[in-house]
Amino acid sequence: MSKIENIAKYIDAIANNDLSLETYRKYEQDILSVTGDDLFTLFYERLNKQETPQSILRYLDRLMHVFYQNLKNHVLDYPVNEFLDGLHQENEELAKRLESIKVHMRRDDWFEQRAELLPRFEELLQFDVHYLKKENILFSYLEKQEARFQGVSIMWSLHDQTRQSLKDVIELLSQDDKAALTSAIGRYFFDAYGLIQKEEAILFVVSDAVLSEADFEVMQHQSFDFGFAFIDPKQPQAITQAPLTTSGLYESETGSLSFEQITMLLNTLPMDCTVVDEHDKVIFFNNPKERHFYRSKAVIGRDVKNCHPAESVHIVNDIVDSFKQNKKDVASFWINFKGKKILIQYFALRDENNTYRGVVEISQDISEILTIKGEKRLLDWD
């Protein structure tokens, strides 16, 4: 059998709670030669067999404990490029802050003085931009390289798990339950350190091997749309791009618009708009002054199912399938998000023959709209 086949059998064993030394010895030679590239192939196969990222997370860290013996020998020797260097530096800064919290918790009276921990943990919320850059930029570029890189959905689930464990800590810091808080902090540390390990030993190594210098240059530029956690990198020089074709008019029975007017119109609308074509690929998004959800140019050409966490992608699939089968034309949701009420709607795009041609997703802040009462007939800008 090949190395990949043997490691696949070992993963099956671990997934079924076979942690015996005998099983390890059976596949030891291949285990000690496993690479990050191998793991992307192996987990892609498991996802194709309908195993979910959440189910993989149940045994992933047990595997990492075994595989890390060889993976740690392949971590990158920084600096490599500005994009990966930035992510690596953010990891180092996060680790420093985690170590500082550990020092505080070694005090005998740490629980009585836990109010001092609150700003330290709240500061760690800034690290979310690190995960957002991976989800919206790096993952997009990897997925466009090869289908097997859809395995990054497992790491996206880890992001969400880590986000939640940090929220749990912050919530428990205001409560008088030492056992629950201690457990939550331990969970968060395990998740945060585990992500650093998986990024440095797998994700960054594979990304460096399969993506080009030009890819990383573009990704670094896009990083500035999201920001940085605990570091302040230098703004890169502008990338020279071919000018867009802006000639011609959009003409219809109800009027005509120039390219510039269409762009202004779409970017002035008080909502986020994203368009997906009939092949499930993202083809456009507008750029309003205030976005509710992050978008990066890297999303263009990305399969819509890869633009959402694995835990919610089934909802998107259900919507798109219903639109394609002409069962529905609209799907609406509303959520509380960063102190605002956000209305999220999906509309089917159909041509004059009622043939499905895609979907547009629109997100709008309706907080102020919900407060409207009575009438307003006079202009009052104050």
C-alpha positions as CSV (number, residue, x, y, z in Angstrom):
1,M,0.0,0.0,0.0
2,S,1.1,3.6,-0.6
3,K,1.9,6.0,2.2
4,I,-1.4,7.9,1.7
5,E,-3.4,4.7,2.0
6,N,-1.6,3.7,5.1
7,I,-2.0,7.0,6.8
8,A,-5.7,7.0,5.7
9,K,-6.1,3.7,7.6
10,Y,-4.4,5.2,10.7
11,I,-6.7,8.2,10.6
12,D,-9.6,5.8,10.5
13,A,-8.3,4.1,13.6
14,I,-7.9,7.3,15.5
15,A,-11.4,8.4,14.4
16,N,-12.7,5.2,15.9
17,N,-10.8,5.8,19.2
18,D,-8.1,3.2,18.5
19,L,-5.2,4.9,20.3
20,S,-3.2,1.7,20.8
21,L,0.6,1.6,20.5
22,E,0.2,-1.5,18.3
23,T,-1.8,0.4,15.7
24,Y,0.8,3.3,15.8
25,R,3.7,0.8,15.3
26,K,1.9,-0.7,12.3
27,Y,2.0,2.7,10.4
28,E,4.9,4.3,12.2
29,Q,7.2,4.7,9.2
30,D,4.6,6.5,7.2
31,I,3.4,8.6,10.1
32,L,6.9,9.9,10.6
33,S,7.1,11.0,7.0
34,V,3.7,12.7,6.8
35,T,3.6,16.3,5.3
36,G,1.1,19.1,5.3
37,D,0.4,18.4,1.6
38,D,-0.5,14.8,2.5
39,L,-3.0,15.9,5.1
40,F,-4.8,18.2,2.6
41,T,-5.2,15.2,0.3
42,L,-6.3,12.9,3.1
43,F,-8.9,15.2,4.7
44,Y,-10.3,16.2,1.3
45,E,-11.0,12.5,0.7
46,R,-12.8,12.3,4.1
47,L,-14.9,15.4,3.3
48,N,-15.8,13.8,-0.1
49,K,-17.1,10.8,1.9
50,Q,-19.5,13.2,3.6
51,E,-17.6,13.5,6.8
52,T,-18.2,17.0,8.2
53,P,-15.5,19.4,9.5
54,Q,-17.2,19.2,12.9
55,S,-16.8,15.5,13.1
56,I,-13.2,15.7,12.1
57,L,-12.5,18.2,14.8
58,R,-13.4,15.5,17.4
59,Y,-10.2,13.7,16.7
60,L,-8.0,16.2,14.8
61,D,-5.9,17.2,17.8
62,R,-5.1,13.6,18.6
63,L,-3.8,13.2,15.1
64,M,-1.8,16.5,15.3
65,H,-0.2,15.2,18.5
66,V,1.2,12.2,16.5
67,F,1.9,13.9,13.1
68,Y,3.6,17.0,14.6
69,Q,6.8,15.0,15.2
70,N,7.5,15.3,11.5
71,L,5.5,18.4,10.6
72,K,7.5,20.6,12.9
73,N,10.6,19.8,10.8
74,H,9.1,21.6,7.9
75,V,8.0,25.0,9.3
76,L,9.1,27.9,7.2
77,D,12.3,29.9,7.8
78,Y,11.0,33.4,8.0
79,P,11.0,35.9,6.3
80,V,9.4,34.4,3.2
81,N,7.0,37.0,1.8
82,E,5.1,39.9,3.3
83,F,1.7,38.2,3.5
84,L,2.9,35.0,5.3
85,D,5.4,37.0,7.4
86,G,2.5,39.2,8.6
87,L,0.4,36.2,9.6
88,H,3.4,34.7,11.3
89,Q,4.2,37.9,13.2
90,E,0.5,38.1,14.4
91,N,0.8,34.6,15.7
92,E,4.0,35.5,17.6
93,E,2.2,38.6,19.1
94,L,-0.8,36.5,20.1
95,A,1.5,33.9,21.8
96,K,3.2,36.7,23.8
97,R,-0.1,37.9,25.1
98,L,-1.2,34.4,26.0
99,E,2.0,33.9,28.0
100,S,1.4,37.2,29.8
101,I,-2.0,35.9,30.9
102,K,-0.4,32.7,32.1
103,V,1.9,34.7,34.3
104,H,-1.1,36.5,35.9
105,M,-2.9,33.3,36.5
106,R,0.0,31.8,38.4
107,R,-0.8,34.2,41.2
108,D,-2.6,32.6,44.2
109,D,-5.2,35.3,44.1
110,W,-5.7,35.4,40.3
111,F,-9.5,34.7,40.6
112,E,-10.1,37.4,43.1
113,Q,-8.1,39.7,40.8
114,R,-9.8,38.5,37.6
115,A,-11.0,42.0,36.7
116,E,-7.4,42.6,35.6
117,L,-7.8,39.8,33.0
118,L,-10.8,41.3,31.3
119,P,-9.0,43.9,29.2
120,R,-6.3,41.4,28.4
121,F,-8.9,39.0,26.9
122,E,-10.9,41.7,25.3
123,E,-7.7,42.8,23.5
124,L,-7.5,39.3,22.0
125,L,-10.7,40.0,20.1
126,Q,-8.6,42.1,17.7
127,F,-7.0,38.9,16.6
128,D,-10.2,38.1,14.6
129,V,-8.8,40.0,11.6
130,H,-6.1,37.3,11.4
131,Y,-8.8,34.6,10.9
132,L,-10.8,36.9,8.5
133,K,-7.8,37.3,6.3
134,K,-7.4,33.6,6.1
135,E,-11.0,32.9,5.4
136,N,-11.5,35.7,2.8
137,I,-8.1,35.9,1.1
138,L,-5.8,32.9,1.7
139,F,-8.5,30.2,1.6
140,S,-9.8,31.7,-1.7
141,Y,-6.5,31.5,-3.4
142,L,-5.8,27.9,-2.2
143,E,-9.3,26.7,-3.3
144,K,-8.7,28.1,-6.8
145,Q,-5.5,26.1,-7.0
146,E,-6.9,22.7,-6.5
147,A,-10.2,21.2,-5.3
148,R,-8.4,19.3,-2.4
149,F,-7.7,22.7,-0.7
150,Q,-11.4,22.8,0.2
151,G,-10.1,21.1,3.3
152,V,-9.5,24.6,4.7
153,S,-13.2,24.4,5.7
154,I,-11.9,22.4,8.7
155,M,-9.7,25.3,9.8
156,W,-12.6,27.7,9.3
157,S,-14.6,25.6,11.8
158,L,-11.6,25.8,14.2
159,H,-11.7,29.6,13.8
160,D,-15.4,29.6,14.9
161,Q,-14.7,27.3,17.8
162,T,-11.9,29.6,19.0
163,R,-14.0,32.7,18.6
164,Q,-16.7,31.1,20.7
165,S,-14.3,29.9,23.4
166,L,-12.9,33.5,23.7
167,K,-16.4,34.9,24.0
168,D,-17.1,32.3,26.8
169,V,-14.1,33.5,28.7
170,I,-15.1,37.1,28.5
171,E,-18.6,36.3,29.6
172,L,-17.5,34.2,32.6
173,L,-15.0,36.8,33.8
174,S,-18.0,38.7,35.2
175,Q,-19.4,35.7,37.0
176,D,-18.4,34.1,40.3
177,D,-17.7,30.6,39.0
178,K,-14.0,29.8,39.3
179,A,-14.3,26.2,38.0
180,A,-16.2,27.3,34.9
181,L,-13.9,30.2,34.2
182,T,-10.8,28.0,34.6
183,S,-12.2,25.5,32.2
184,A,-13.1,28.1,29.6
185,I,-9.7,29.7,29.8
186,G,-8.1,26.3,29.3
187,R,-10.3,25.6,26.3
188,Y,-9.5,28.9,24.7
189,F,-5.7,28.5,25.2
190,F,-5.9,25.0,23.8
191,D,-7.8,26.3,20.7
192,A,-5.7,29.4,20.1
193,Y,-2.3,27.6,20.5
194,G,-3.6,24.7,18.4
195,L,-4.5,27.0,15.6
196,I,-1.1,28.6,15.7
197,Q,0.5,25.2,15.5
198,K,-1.7,24.0,12.6
199,E,-1.0,27.3,10.7
200,E,2.7,27.2,11.1
201,A,3.3,23.5,10.5
202,I,0.7,22.9,7.7
203,L,-1.2,25.9,6.2
204,F,1.7,28.3,5.7
205,V,4.1,25.6,4.5
206,V,1.7,24.3,1.9
207,S,0.7,27.9,0.9
208,D,4.3,28.8,0.3
209,A,4.8,25.8,-1.9
210,V,1.7,26.2,-4.1
211,L,1.1,29.9,-4.4
212,S,3.2,32.3,-6.5
213,E,5.0,35.5,-5.5
214,A,2.5,37.4,-7.5
215,D,-0.3,35.8,-5.5
216,F,1.2,36.7,-2.2
217,E,1.8,40.3,-3.4
218,V,-1.9,40.7,-4.3
219,M,-2.9,39.1,-1.0
220,Q,-0.8,41.5,1.0
221,H,-2.5,44.4,-0.7
222,Q,-5.9,42.9,0.1
223,S,-4.8,42.4,3.8
224,F,-5.0,46.2,4.3
225,D,-8.8,46.1,3.7
226,F,-9.0,44.0,6.9
227,G,-6.3,45.4,9.1
228,F,-3.7,43.7,11.3
229,A,-3.6,42.3,14.8
230,F,-0.9,43.7,17.1
231,I,1.4,44.6,14.2
232,D,1.8,47.7,11.9
233,P,3.2,46.6,8.5
234,K,4.3,49.1,5.9
235,Q,1.8,49.8,3.2
236,P,3.1,48.1,0.0
237,Q,3.5,49.9,-3.3
238,A,0.5,49.9,-5.6
239,I,0.3,47.1,-8.1
240,T,0.2,48.1,-11.7
241,Q,-3.0,46.8,-13.3
242,A,-4.5,46.9,-16.7
243,P,-7.1,49.7,-16.9
244,L,-10.7,48.6,-16.7
245,T,-12.9,48.9,-19.8
246,T,-15.2,51.8,-19.0
247,S,-16.5,52.8,-22.4
248,G,-20.1,52.2,-23.6
249,L,-23.5,52.6,-22.1
250,Y,-25.9,50.4,-20.3
251,E,-29.1,51.1,-22.3
252,S,-32.6,49.8,-21.5
253,E,-36.3,50.8,-22.0
254,T,-36.1,52.7,-18.7
255,G,-33.0,54.7,-19.5
256,S,-29.3,54.5,-19.9
257,L,-26.2,54.7,-17.5
258,S,-22.5,55.1,-18.1
259,F,-20.0,52.7,-16.5
260,E,-19.2,55.4,-13.9
261,Q,-22.8,56.0,-13.1
262,I,-23.5,52.3,-12.6
263,T,-20.5,52.1,-10.3
264,M,-21.6,55.1,-8.3
265,L,-25.1,53.8,-8.1
266,L,-24.1,50.4,-6.8
267,N,-21.7,51.8,-4.2
268,T,-24.2,54.4,-3.0
269,L,-26.8,51.8,-2.2
270,P,-27.1,51.4,1.6
271,M,-26.5,47.7,1.4
272,D,-24.0,45.0,0.7
273,C,-24.7,43.3,-2.7
274,T,-22.9,40.1,-3.8
275,V,-23.8,38.4,-7.1
276,V,-23.3,34.6,-7.8
277,D,-23.7,33.2,-11.3
278,E,-25.6,30.1,-12.4
279,H,-22.4,28.0,-11.9
280,D,-22.3,29.0,-8.2
281,K,-19.3,31.3,-8.6
282,V,-19.1,34.7,-7.1
283,I,-18.8,37.3,-9.9
284,F,-19.4,40.7,-8.3
285,F,-19.8,42.6,-5.1
286,N,-20.4,46.3,-4.5
287,N,-18.3,48.6,-2.3
288,P,-20.5,50.7,-0.1
289,K,-19.1,53.1,2.5
290,E,-20.0,50.8,5.3
291,R,-19.9,47.1,4.9
292,H,-21.6,44.7,7.4
293,F,-19.6,41.7,6.3
294,Y,-16.1,41.6,5.0
295,R,-15.4,41.0,1.3
296,S,-12.1,40.7,-0.5
297,K,-11.3,40.7,-4.2
298,A,-10.0,37.2,-3.7
299,V,-13.7,36.1,-3.5
300,I,-14.2,36.7,-7.2
301,G,-14.4,33.3,-8.9
302,R,-14.8,31.5,-5.6
303,D,-17.5,28.8,-5.2
304,V,-20.3,30.3,-3.0
305,K,-20.3,27.2,-0.8
306,N,-16.7,28.0,0.2
307,C,-17.7,31.5,1.3
308,H,-19.5,30.4,4.4
309,P,-18.5,28.3,7.5
310,A,-19.1,24.6,7.1
311,E,-21.8,24.7,9.8
312,S,-24.0,27.1,7.8
313,V,-23.2,26.2,4.2
314,H,-26.1,23.7,4.1
315,I,-28.5,26.7,4.3
316,V,-26.9,28.4,1.3
317,N,-27.0,25.1,-0.6
318,D,-30.7,24.7,0.2
319,I,-31.5,28.3,-1.0
320,V,-29.6,27.9,-4.3
321,D,-31.1,24.5,-5.0
322,S,-34.6,25.8,-4.4
323,F,-33.9,28.7,-6.7
324,K,-32.5,26.4,-9.4
325,Q,-35.6,24.2,-9.2
326,N,-37.8,27.2,-9.5
327,K,-39.4,26.4,-6.1
328,K,-38.6,29.8,-4.5
329,D,-37.4,33.3,-5.5
330,V,-36.6,34.9,-2.2
331,A,-35.1,33.8,1.1
332,S,-34.9,36.3,4.1
333,F,-33.1,36.2,7.4
334,W,-32.4,38.8,10.1
335,I,-29.7,38.8,12.8
336,N,-28.3,40.9,15.6
337,F,-24.8,41.9,14.6
338,K,-22.5,44.3,16.3
339,G,-25.4,46.1,17.9
340,K,-27.4,46.3,14.7
341,K,-30.3,44.5,13.2
342,I,-29.2,43.2,9.8
343,L,-31.6,41.9,7.2
344,I,-30.1,39.4,4.8
345,Q,-32.0,38.4,1.7
346,Y,-31.3,36.2,-1.3
347,F,-33.0,36.8,-4.6
348,A,-33.0,34.5,-7.6
349,L,-31.8,36.0,-10.8
350,R,-33.9,34.9,-13.8
351,D,-33.8,35.8,-17.5
352,E,-36.8,36.7,-19.7
353,N,-37.4,32.9,-20.2
354,N,-37.5,32.4,-16.4
355,T,-34.3,30.5,-16.5
356,Y,-32.2,30.6,-13.4
357,R,-29.0,32.7,-13.9
358,G,-27.8,33.2,-10.4
359,V,-28.5,34.8,-7.1
360,V,-27.9,38.1,-5.5
361,E,-27.3,38.4,-1.7
362,I,-28.2,41.7,-0.1
363,S,-27.5,42.7,3.5
364,Q,-28.9,45.8,5.0
365,D,-28.9,47.5,8.4
366,I,-32.5,48.0,9.2
367,S,-32.0,49.2,12.8
368,E,-33.2,52.7,12.1
369,I,-36.0,51.6,9.8
370,L,-37.4,49.5,12.7
371,T,-37.7,52.7,14.8
372,I,-39.8,54.6,12.3
373,K,-43.2,55.7,13.6
374,G,-45.9,58.0,12.2
375,E,-44.9,60.2,9.2
376,K,-42.2,62.6,8.2
377,R,-43.3,65.0,5.5
378,L,-40.9,68.0,6.0
379,L,-37.1,68.1,5.4
380,D,-35.2,68.1,8.7
381,W,-31.5,67.3,8.4
382,D,-30.9,68.1,12.1
